[in-house]
Amino acid sequence: MIENLSAANRRLLAIGLLLLSVLFIYFGLPHPYLTAVGDMSNEISVLEDKLERYRSVGAMRGELQKQVQALKSDSQVNARFLQQKTPALAAADLQRHLKLKVSETGAQLMSTQSLGNSQFGEFVAISVKAVMRGSSEDLHALFKQLEGQQPLLRIEKLSIQRTRTYSTVSSANAEKLIITFTITGYLWPQDNESQ
């Protein structure tokens, strides 16, 4: 079949086959290699940028630790946190603090339960679940007391149920509320001197 082609057509066919083989060799061998090298080069530059940022943050670590220590020694900031050293002691103190505040309002604290601790960013969150009985005025007075006091406390999962007791003696005690909520205070993170 090739013998039937003219010399010019044979030359064009040879040039086409040569170009095709050159393209096959280029895209089959060096192109994937060069593409992989380019991708690795890009990845290396991204990682070098990250490393430079980490080094700059690491250089600031000493200054940041000094600022944290200054905050810890500041009595106004320190008063916002629970003062105990361990989460168990902090939970017990939070329960004692809550009992005192509820009794000051005239309400009745029915139960408290420590819910343990969890991480809240850098801080240790200490949570206590409380159930109290009282009026809406008692609840308002309790929240008003807790709002402006130290340590800072967060109240969440508030549930209010109305109960009726039938009494002919006093209509003031005829309506009481069962109030359930979780109160959370915070401890400073434990110091890691070994770092």
ABEGO torsion letter per residue (X at the ends): XAAABBAAAAAAAAAAAAAAAAAAAAAAAAAAAAAAAAAAAAAAAAAAAAAAAAAAAAAAAAAAAAAAAAAAABAAAAAABBABABAAAAAAAAAAAAAAAAAAAGBBBABBBBAEBBBBEABBBBBBBBBBBEBAAAAAAAAAAAAABOBBBBBBGBBBBBBBBBBAABAAAABBBBBBBBBBBBBBBBBBAAX
